[in-house]
Amino acid sequence: MFEFLKKIIKKDSPEKKSAAKKEVAKKPQKKGPSAPKQKVSKTPRISEKKEALRPKQRFEPSPKVVEKKPIATSEEKIIPKEEKKSGFFGFADKIKKGLTRTREKLTTELTTLFSGKKIDEALFEELETILLTSDVGISATTYLLDSIRASIKKNNIENADEIKGLLKEKLIELLAPIENPLVLKGTNPYVIMVVGVNGAGKTTTIGKLTKIFLDEDKSVLIAAGDTFRAAATEQLQVWGQRNNVHVVSQASGDPGAVIFDAINSAKAKNIDIVIADTAGRLPTQKHLIDEITKVKRVINKCHTEAPHEILLVLDANTGQNAISQLKIFNEALGITGLALTKLDGTAKGGVIAAIAKEQPIPLRYIGVGESIDDLKVFNAQEYVDALF
């Protein structure tokens, strides 16, 4: 009996214990995973909200700082720098650049001469040598030295360094009378007859002159009157193509006839300017000079008052020889204007002073480089500034 009861108790107790154990085991399994899920899910939500709020407060001023960087003032500072880098030389800068050789010679010698020196005859003798070797010429050199002496005496100047300023001032006074730009007056077409010795640069000057007139909205026609040199016509054709201008020429013939046809063509087409090239003439050969006077007469018969301008082209490298050329051409044709070329290739740019003193004929243009834009209207002030 007792054994039977024990068996019953044994069967009941393990089941209850196991059930209790299972219930106890099940409860932590249910609560265990659910509790951490709730904690994990809640904490990130709070942190995410805080983190979402914090950057907004922290980075609110940052857009303002970013917006201030690309402001208009920074762009305005950059634009002029780019323009300066990409810009071309100005009018005065072109002349200064072209006169580099002459300026370097004068500046070096004059600085050495006037630094710490006394104003005496020895100083004036050295200054005279410098001017003469720069092709200023005897007449112009004498005029400049006399003018400087008078100013020193009048103003009681004792410092030799001040003489450089006086020289610049007197040189401007000397050159001012030949500063006379070309003005197109008279009936159309305005005829420009270009003359000069071989190699002076007539053909190149004509090409550059054409560019100047086209920039002034003038129509131009070129007459290839140098029929003695075959290459002259070809060169003018090239310049004509570059400027998109018609060139009247003949395979062979009289230069007067070529120019005659060109003027009549310009009349028919209502062209503003005719630039007539002529053969290079040596001033020592009288018969060649006589031939060019014939061309002038033909032009006058074809068109009243023409040629309106007789432009003599002189090479700056010839120095004082340019003065003799000017005298002979002026006596034969009556030169009305000058173009002095190749000033960039010589250290003797003082020849203009000699021209101004001995043969004060208007200097229309100066050539200061090989580019098509390197023929400039002569200005006394800018020229002297470029020399010092």
Residue pairs with C-beta under 8 A, 6 or more apart in sequence:
89 97
91 376
91 382
92 382
92 385
92 386
94 368
94 369
94 373
94 374
94 376
95 366
95 368
95 376
95 382
95 383
95 386
96 103
96 385
96 386
97 344
97 368
97 369
98 343
98 344
98 366
98 367
98 368
98 369
98 374
98 386
99 343
99 344
99 349
99 368
99 383
99 386
99 387
100 344
101 344
101 345
101 346
101 347
101 349
102 134
102 343
102 346
102 347
102 348
102 349
102 350
102 387
103 386
103 387
103 388
104 347
105 134
105 347
106 130
106 134
106 387
106 388
107 388
109 130
110 127
110 130
110 164
110 167
110 388
113 123
113 126
113 127
113 130
113 160
114 123
114 160
114 161
114 163
114 164
115 160
115 161
116 160
117 123
117 160
118 160
119 152
119 157
119 158
119 159
119 160
119 163
123 160
123 163
124 145
124 149
127 145
127 163
127 167
128 141
128 145
131 140
131 141
131 144
131 145
131 350
132 138
132 141
133 348
134 347
134 348
134 349
134 350
135 319
135 320
135 348
135 349
135 350
135 351
135 354
136 144
136 350
136 351
136 353
136 354
137 320
137 323
137 350
137 351
137 353
137 354
137 357
137 358
139 354
139 357
139 358
140 174
140 350
140 353
140 354
140 356
140 357
140 358
143 170
143 174
143 357
144 167
144 170
144 171
144 174
144 353
147 166
147 170
147 173
148 163
148 166
148 167
148 170
151 157
151 166
151 170
152 163
152 166
157 163
157 166
164 388
168 384
168 387
168 388
171 353
171 384
171 387
172 380
172 381
172 384
174 353
174 356
174 357
175 352
175 353
175 356
175 380
175 383
175 384
176 380
177 356
177 360
178 338
178 352
178 355
178 356
178 360
178 361
178 362
178 363
178 378
178 380
179 362
179 363
179 378
179 379
179 380
180 337
180 362
180 363
180 364
181 364
181 377
181 378
182 309
182 337
182 364
182 365
182 377
184 190
184 218
184 272
184 273
184 308
185 308
186 305
186 306
186 308
187 303
187 304
187 305
188 266
188 267
188 270
188 271
188 272
189 221
189 263
189 266
189 267
189 271
189 272
189 273
189 274
189 303
190 272
190 273
190 274
190 308
190 309
191 263
191 273
191 274
191 276
191 299
191 303
191 306
191 307
191 308
191 309
192 209
192 273
192 274
192 275
192 276
192 307
192 308
192 309
192 310
192 311
193 276
193 278
193 295
193 296
193 299
193 307
193 309
193 310
193 311
193 333
194 202
194 205
194 206
194 275
194 276
194 277
194 278
194 311
194 313
195 202
195 278
195 281
195 292
195 310
195 311
195 312
195 313
195 329
195 333
195 335
196 202
196 280
196 281
196 312
196 313
196 314
196 325
196 329
197 280
197 281
197 282
197 283
197 315
197 325
198 280
198 281
198 282
199 280
199 315
200 280
200 313
200 314
200 315
200 341
201 313
201 315
201 341
201 342
201 367
202 226
202 277
202 278
202 280
202 313
203 226
203 232
203 235
203 236
203 239
203 277
204 235
204 239
204 341
204 367
205 311
205 313
205 339
205 341
205 365
205 367
205 375
206 222
206 236
206 239
206 275
206 277
207 236
207 238
207 239
207 242
207 243
207 372
208 367
208 372
208 373
208 374
208 375
209 275
209 339
209 365
209 375
210 220
210 222
210 239
210 240
210 243
210 245
210 275
211 243
211 372
211 373
211 375
212 375
213 220
213 272
213 273
214 220
214 243
214 245
218 272
218 273
219 269
219 270
219 271
219 272
219 273
220 243
220 245
220 271
220 272
220 273
220 274
220 275
221 245
221 246
221 247
221 248
221 262
221 265
221 266
221 269
221 271
221 273
221 274
221 275
222 236
222 239
222 240
222 245
222 246
222 247
222 248
222 262
222 274
222 275
222 277
223 247
223 248
223 249
223 258
223 259
223 261
223 262
223 263
223 274
223 275
223 276
223 277
224 232
224 233
224 236
224 237
224 247
224 248
224 249
224 250
224 258
224 277
225 255
225 256
225 258
225 259
225 276
225 277
225 278
225 279
225 295
226 232
226 233
226 255
226 277
226 278
226 279
226 280
227 233
227 250
227 252
227 253
227 254
227 255
227 258
227 279
228 255
228 279
229 279
229 280
232 277
232 279
233 247
233 249
236 247
236 249
236 277
237 247
237 249
239 245
239 247
240 246
240 247
242 372
248 258
248 261
248 262
248 265
249 258
250 257
250 258
250 261
255 278
255 279
255 295
256 294
256 295
256 298
256 299
257 298
259 274
259 276
259 295
259 298
259 299
259 302
260 298
260 299
260 302
262 274
262 276
263 274
263 299
263 302
263 303
263 306
264 302
265 271
266 273
266 274
267 303
276 295
276 299
276 307
278 292
278 295
279 288
279 292
281 288
281 289
281 291
281 292
281 329
282 288
283 289
283 324
283 325
283 328
283 329
289 328
289 329
289 332
290 332
292 332
292 333
293 332
293 333
296 307
296 310
296 333
299 306
299 307
300 306
300 307
309 336
309 337
310 333
310 334
310 335
310 336
310 337
311 335
311 336
311 337
311 338
311 339
311 364
312 325
312 326
312 329
312 330
312 335
312 337
312 338
312 339
312 361
313 338
313 339
313 341
314 322
314 325
314 326
314 338
314 339
314 340
314 341
315 322
315 341
315 342
316 322
316 340
316 341
316 342
316 343
316 345
316 346
316 348
316 349
316 351
316 367
317 342
317 345
317 346
317 348
318 325
319 348
319 351
320 351
320 354
322 340
322 351
322 354
322 355
323 351
323 354
323 355
323 358
323 359
326 335
326 338
326 355
326 359
326 361
327 359
329 335
330 359
330 361
335 361
336 361
336 362
337 361
337 362
337 363
337 364
338 355
338 361
338 362
338 363
338 364
338 365
339 363
339 364
339 365
339 366
339 367
339 375
340 351
340 352
340 355
340 363
340 365
340 366
340 367
340 378
341 366
341 367
342 367
343 349
343 366
343 367
343 368
344 367
344 368
344 369
344 370
344 374
349 387
352 363
352 366
352 383
355 361
355 363
356 363
363 378
364 377
364 378
365 375
365 376
365 377
365 378
366 375
366 376
366 378
366 383
367 374
367 375
367 376
368 374
368 375
368 376
